[in-house]
């Protein structure tokens, strides 16, 4: 995202954009890739609600949140592009608030990767996770990325309740 300091992310967070909804897809490659044709779209605020539930010392991935939404809503999968955007919106909205913060740094990308699109980038997320006892490892030579070491042990398992 660009020009974060000029945007009202809390307004974006509360704009449902006609969601939630389920859409049936017909593209065979997508059906094979995602395991079905029923695609769920969760509104941005739902991502924020789930992200607020992740306790100190635990983490979750965007993929696990997507799986949670799909299971709760009878869909085969949750749309991945909006998921990534809405997680970032939740992070920036929290960053802009003085109260009712969301511990967005506990939400990781696939495989435990840190999210460069969060406020302060990877360095800020790394600092916050390390403060909670996580070890961050660097991988790659050219395209360097940062991951929570043993993130699978720290994964928070969402139960079947709504966000």
Backbone bond lengths (Angstrom), bond angles and torsions (degrees), N, CA, C in turn:
res aa  C-N    CA-C-N  psi(-1)  N-CA   C-N-CA  omega(-1)  CA-C   N-CA-C  phi
1 X - - - 1.444 - - 1.521 109.03 -
2 X 1.299 115.10 149.39 1.456 119.84 -179.13 1.530 109.74 -118.14
3 X 1.317 116.20 155.68 1.467 123.22 177.86 1.528 112.81 56.36
4 X 1.325 115.91 44.17 1.455 120.80 -177.56 1.512 112.83 -57.20
5 X 1.336 117.74 -33.88 1.458 120.97 -177.24 1.525 113.09 -70.26
6 X 1.317 117.43 -14.07 1.469 121.47 179.86 1.528 113.11 -100.36
7 X 1.304 118.07 -6.41 1.462 121.43 -175.11 1.516 111.35 -99.54
8 X 1.321 115.51 148.67 1.467 121.44 175.39 1.531 107.31 -99.14
9 X 1.320 115.21 91.00 1.458 119.94 -176.25 1.526 112.50 -70.58
10 X 1.315 117.78 -25.65 1.463 118.87 177.63 1.528 110.68 -70.04
11 X 1.323 117.63 -34.25 1.467 120.27 174.00 1.528 109.79 -65.69
12 X 1.340 116.91 -42.28 1.467 120.87 177.69 1.526 110.77 -62.03
13 X 1.325 115.99 -39.24 1.459 121.19 -178.58 1.523 111.37 -61.18
14 X 1.319 116.41 -34.98 1.468 120.74 -177.12 1.524 113.78 -95.32
15 X 1.322 117.64 5.64 1.468 122.00 176.20 1.525 107.87 -92.62
16 X 1.324 116.25 106.92 1.472 120.59 -173.62 1.519 113.77 -73.23
17 X 1.320 118.31 -18.24 1.467 122.13 179.51 1.540 111.96 51.13
18 X 1.324 115.99 42.88 1.471 122.75 179.86 1.522 112.77 61.69
19 X 1.301 117.05 30.67 1.458 122.27 176.42 1.519 107.88 -113.36
20 X 1.292 118.71 155.23 1.458 128.48 9.99 1.530 111.79 -79.28
21 X 1.311 113.90 155.68 1.459 120.16 175.62 1.526 109.24 -158.73
22 X 1.319 114.09 160.03 1.463 121.29 174.79 1.519 107.04 -118.88
23 X 1.305 114.91 134.89 1.457 121.22 178.55 1.522 108.37 -122.21
24 X 1.304 116.44 140.18 1.458 120.96 175.73 1.523 108.21 -92.90
25 X 1.323 115.10 125.01 1.465 119.13 178.72 1.523 109.37 -99.79
26 X 1.309 116.16 153.85 1.469 120.48 -177.88 1.527 113.07 -120.34
27 X 1.326 117.37 -8.81 1.456 121.44 179.43 1.531 109.63 -67.94
28 X 1.315 116.47 116.20 1.463 121.50 -174.09 1.529 112.77 -61.24
29 X 1.331 117.51 -38.89 1.465 120.34 179.17 1.532 110.96 -62.44
30 X 1.317 116.35 -41.65 1.470 120.10 178.51 1.521 111.01 -68.16
31 X 1.313 117.24 -39.91 1.467 121.18 178.30 1.519 109.86 -60.22
32 X 1.332 116.64 -44.33 1.471 120.57 178.25 1.522 111.23 -66.63
33 X 1.313 116.78 -42.05 1.465 120.97 -178.16 1.523 111.97 -63.83
34 X 1.325 117.41 -42.82 1.459 121.58 -174.14 1.526 114.34 -100.63
35 X 1.319 117.07 -4.33 1.456 119.72 174.39 1.510 115.97 81.92
36 X 1.294 117.57 24.92 1.455 120.22 177.12 1.510 112.07 160.90
37 X 1.335 114.88 178.16 1.461 120.13 -174.62 1.527 114.06 -108.28
38 X 1.344 117.57 -8.89 1.467 120.27 -178.54 1.533 109.68 -92.60
39 X 1.348 114.65 106.53 1.464 121.46 -176.23 1.526 109.31 -105.49
40 X 1.325 115.21 125.11 1.461 122.09 -179.22 1.518 110.65 -96.21
41 X 1.315 116.41 140.71 1.458 123.52 173.68 1.519 107.72 -117.13
42 X 1.312 117.20 116.34 1.459 122.52 177.67 1.526 108.86 -95.96
43 X 1.335 117.72 142.96 1.465 119.42 177.16 1.529 111.09 -71.87
44 X 1.316 117.53 158.53 1.462 120.69 -177.33 1.527 114.06 -55.68
45 X 1.314 118.04 -39.68 1.464 121.26 -176.62 1.529 111.56 -62.45
46 X 1.332 117.71 -29.35 1.465 120.12 179.18 1.530 111.34 -66.88
47 X 1.319 116.65 -35.58 1.468 119.45 176.43 1.528 109.52 -64.64
48 X 1.323 116.19 -42.93 1.456 120.81 178.90 1.535 110.79 -60.76
49 X 1.316 116.98 -43.20 1.468 121.03 -179.61 1.529 111.42 -61.26
50 X 1.315 116.73 -42.09 1.468 120.12 178.42 1.529 110.15 -68.40
51 X 1.312 116.88 -44.40 1.459 120.69 -178.77 1.538 111.53 -60.63
52 X 1.311 117.53 -30.91 1.473 121.39 178.06 1.525 111.86 -69.16
53 X 1.302 117.58 -21.65 1.475 121.61 -177.67 1.523 113.65 -83.22
54 X 1.321 118.68 -8.84 1.462 120.59 -176.44 1.530 108.22 -77.51
55 X 1.331 117.47 117.10 1.466 119.99 -174.93 1.529 113.53 -76.43
56 X 1.294 114.02 162.43 1.466 122.91 176.12 1.529 109.38 -50.98
57 X 1.337 116.51 133.81 1.462 121.36 177.64 1.517 114.50 83.72
58 X 1.333 117.91 -4.37 1.464 122.19 178.40 1.520 109.19 -113.38
59 X 1.303 116.63 161.24 1.461 123.07 176.90 1.519 109.23 -137.10
60 X 1.303 115.03 166.99 1.466 122.09 174.72 1.522 106.96 -145.99
61 X 1.306 116.81 158.84 1.467 120.07 175.45 1.520 109.17 -105.43
62 X 1.320 115.61 157.67 1.460 120.46 175.37 1.527 109.07 -58.46
63 X 1.323 117.30 -37.11 1.465 121.33 179.05 1.523 112.62 -60.95
64 X 1.328 117.62 -40.37 1.465 120.97 178.24 1.526 110.75 -66.42
65 X 1.323 116.82 -37.35 1.473 119.94 176.64 1.522 109.35 -64.92
66 X 1.327 116.79 -42.92 1.468 120.76 178.70 1.534 110.83 -61.21
67 X 1.337 116.77 -43.54 1.472 120.39 177.64 1.529 110.84 -60.23
68 X 1.310 115.84 -41.70 1.464 122.06 179.36 1.533 110.80 -59.67
69 X 1.334 116.85 -48.85 1.462 120.71 -179.97 1.521 111.75 -62.98
70 X 1.312 117.44 -42.44 1.470 120.64 -179.83 1.527 110.05 -61.88
71 X 1.318 117.07 -46.53 1.468 120.83 -178.95 1.533 111.36 -63.19
72 X 1.316 117.06 -41.51 1.468 120.86 -179.37 1.520 112.71 -65.99
73 X 1.316 116.27 -27.74 1.463 120.10 -171.13 1.526 114.42 -113.21
74 X 1.321 116.91 13.71 1.459 120.54 175.45 1.518 113.93 66.31
75 X 1.320 116.27 30.87 1.470 120.77 179.32 1.524 109.26 -107.15
76 X 1.307 115.59 163.76 1.457 120.46 176.59 1.531 111.24 -79.99
77 X 1.325 116.12 -31.90 1.463 120.89 179.15 1.521 109.51 -162.31
78 X 1.320 115.58 164.56 1.461 122.33 175.38 1.519 107.83 -105.26
79 X 1.310 116.15 137.31 1.462 122.63 -175.64 1.527 110.22 -56.05
80 X 1.350 117.55 124.43 1.465 120.42 -172.17 1.534 116.25 -77.58
81 X 1.319 118.65 -32.36 1.468 120.33 -175.94 1.525 110.36 -68.33
82 X 1.329 116.76 -51.07 1.465 118.70 179.40 1.525 110.61 -63.87
83 X 1.330 117.98 -32.23 1.468 120.57 178.31 1.522 110.23 -57.70
84 X 1.312 117.29 -48.55 1.458 120.95 179.89 1.519 112.29 -63.74
85 X 1.305 116.56 -40.10 1.462 120.84 179.15 1.527 110.35 -66.69
86 X 1.335 116.64 -44.58 1.464 120.27 -175.59 1.525 112.36 -70.47
87 X 1.315 118.12 -31.02 1.466 121.12 174.71 1.532 109.28 -65.16
88 X 1.319 116.74 -41.33 1.471 120.46 177.34 1.524 111.23 -66.42
89 X 1.314 117.34 -39.79 1.465 120.95 177.27 1.534 109.61 -61.24
90 X 1.324 117.37 -43.41 1.469 121.03 178.43 1.525 110.83 -60.95
91 X 1.319 116.81 -40.21 1.469 121.09 179.30 1.521 110.77 -64.18
92 X 1.319 116.63 -48.84 1.463 119.83 -178.61 1.524 111.67 -68.61
93 X 1.323 117.71 -34.83 1.469 120.30 176.98 1.525 109.73 -62.41
94 X 1.315 116.92 -43.83 1.461 120.91 177.44 1.526 110.40 -61.71
95 X 1.300 116.32 -43.52 1.465 121.91 179.73 1.532 111.46 -59.21
96 X 1.335 117.23 -33.59 1.456 121.59 -178.78 1.532 112.79 -81.34
97 X 1.325 118.21 -17.12 1.467 121.20 -178.95 1.521 111.15 -86.79
98 X 1.321 115.60 152.04 1.467 120.03 173.72 1.524 110.65 -95.85
99 X 1.338 117.39 -17.82 1.468 122.48 179.35 1.519 109.27 -132.14
100 X 1.328 115.41 169.63 1.465 122.25 175.66 1.532 111.58 55.00
101 X 1.315 114.98 50.20 1.466 121.36 -178.23 1.525 111.46 -69.20
102 X 1.302 115.65 149.28 1.468 124.03 174.19 1.525 107.47 -106.11
103 X 1.342 118.49 127.92 1.472 119.89 179.16 1.535 111.16 -77.31
104 X 1.310 115.11 65.50 1.465 122.59 -174.15 1.527 112.39 -60.62
105 X 1.309 117.74 -28.56 1.470 121.11 -177.98 1.517 112.12 -62.09
106 X 1.326 117.76 -16.37 1.467 122.12 178.51 1.523 112.31 -83.10
107 X 1.314 117.98 -5.85 1.467 122.03 177.75 1.523 108.28 -99.92
108 X 1.324 114.93 117.90 1.466 122.87 -175.15 1.522 111.03 -106.36
109 X 1.301 114.70 164.00 1.455 121.00 171.59 1.533 108.02 -80.62
110 X 1.311 116.88 -176.80 1.467 122.25 -178.82 1.524 111.36 -56.74
111 X 1.314 115.53 142.77 1.453 121.46 175.87 1.516 114.44 70.87
112 X 1.332 117.27 11.16 1.457 120.78 179.29 1.516 114.08 87.46
113 X 1.340 117.04 14.83 1.467 121.03 -177.31 1.527 111.64 -75.01
114 X 1.334 115.70 141.51 1.457 121.35 176.03 1.520 109.48 -74.00
115 X 1.349 115.74 156.48 1.456 121.46 -173.26 1.529 111.13 -105.97
116 X 1.315 116.52 110.41 1.467 122.23 -179.09 1.523 112.89 -67.13
117 X 1.331 118.35 -15.01 1.461 121.31 -177.59 1.524 113.26 -89.28
118 X 1.312 117.80 -0.28 1.466 121.13 176.41 1.528 110.11 -77.08
119 X 1.337 117.06 159.43 1.469 119.50 176.21 1.528 111.42 -53.88
120 X 1.310 116.70 129.84 1.459 121.20 -178.92 1.512 114.19 81.17
121 X 1.332 116.71 -3.27 1.459 121.53 177.74 1.517 113.60 66.89
122 X 1.306 115.23 -161.82 1.458 123.14 -176.10 1.533 111.17 -60.99
123 X 1.336 117.07 -38.34 1.462 119.91 -176.96 1.526 111.83 -61.92
124 X 1.330 116.94 -43.11 1.469 120.00 179.69 1.529 110.73 -67.26
125 X 1.334 117.43 -43.14 1.457 120.65 178.73 1.526 109.96 -63.37
126 X 1.301 116.82 -42.26 1.468 122.26 178.44 1.523 110.12 -57.91
127 X 1.318 117.29 -47.22 1.462 122.54 -179.21 1.534 111.47 -60.41
128 X 1.337 116.36 -44.75 1.469 120.46 -178.57 1.526 111.48 -67.42
129 X 1.336 116.74 -40.05 1.464 119.80 179.39 1.530 111.28 -68.83
130 X 1.307 116.66 -40.31 1.465 119.91 177.66 1.526 110.92 -63.54
131 X 1.326 117.32 -34.59 1.466 121.39 177.49 1.526 111.43 -64.16
132 X 1.342 116.11 -22.90 1.462 120.97 178.26 1.529 111.99 -95.65
133 X 1.328 117.07 6.61 1.457 120.93 174.63 1.513 116.10 98.90
134 X 1.318 118.40 3.72 1.463 121.11 179.26 1.527 110.60 -82.90
135 X 1.320 115.44 150.53 1.458 121.98 174.61 1.518 107.75 -104.48
136 X 1.322 116.11 129.65 1.461 121.63 -178.76 1.527 108.01 -105.33
137 X 1.336 115.65 133.02 1.456 121.12 179.19 1.525 109.50 -117.77
138 X 1.317 115.21 149.07 1.457 122.73 178.77 1.521 107.92 -101.53
139 X 1.329 116.21 134.32 1.462 120.72 177.64 1.518 109.48 -129.61
140 X 1.319 114.99 145.94 1.454 121.14 176.89 1.512 112.13 101.88
141 X 1.311 115.35 155.26 1.467 120.66 178.44 1.518 111.05 -107.57
142 X 1.319 116.22 -45.21 1.465 119.75 -179.44 1.525 109.84 -94.66
143 X 1.303 117.08 -52.40 1.451 122.06 -179.25 1.531 107.45 -102.05
144 X 1.312 116.20 82.40 1.468 121.77 -174.13 1.523 110.10 -72.75
145 X 1.319 114.82 132.74 1.466 121.95 177.74 1.509 108.92 -131.77
146 X 1.321 115.37 158.71 1.452 121.28 -178.20 1.521 109.84 -119.50
147 X 1.330 115.65 139.85 1.454 122.41 -175.18 1.522 110.26 -135.46
148 X 1.338 115.34 152.40 1.455 119.88 170.75 1.523 106.33 -79.45
149 X 1.327 115.55 120.17 1.462 119.92 179.13 1.524 107.98 -66.16
150 X 1.316 116.85 136.10 1.466 122.74 179.91 1.533 112.20 54.75
151 X 1.343 116.67 38.24 1.460 120.00 -178.34 1.524 111.90 -58.47
152 X 1.334 116.85 -28.84 1.464 119.76 -178.74 1.525 111.73 -60.95
153 X 1.332 116.95 -32.68 1.465 120.34 177.72 1.522 111.27 -70.66
154 X 1.325 116.68 -26.36 1.460 121.11 -177.10 1.528 112.86 -96.31
155 X 1.350 117.37 -0.89 1.464 119.56 -177.05 1.522 111.77 -61.89
156 X 1.303 114.74 134.16 1.453 121.95 175.11 1.520 107.51 -90.03
157 X 1.315 116.13 129.10 1.460 120.51 -179.78 1.525 110.24 -95.39
158 X 1.312 116.10 115.73 1.466 120.98 177.57 1.524 108.25 -72.83
159 X 1.309 115.60 138.76 1.475 117.63 173.33 1.515 108.75 -88.42
160 X 1.277 118.36 -176.11 1.458 122.38 -173.12 1.499 115.96 -79.07
161 X 1.316 119.47 10.75 1.459 120.32 -178.73 1.520 110.69 -82.12
162 X 1.300 115.05 158.01 1.465 120.28 178.98 1.521 110.15 -69.20
163 X 1.326 115.97 156.91 1.465 119.38 178.76 1.479 109.32 -63.32
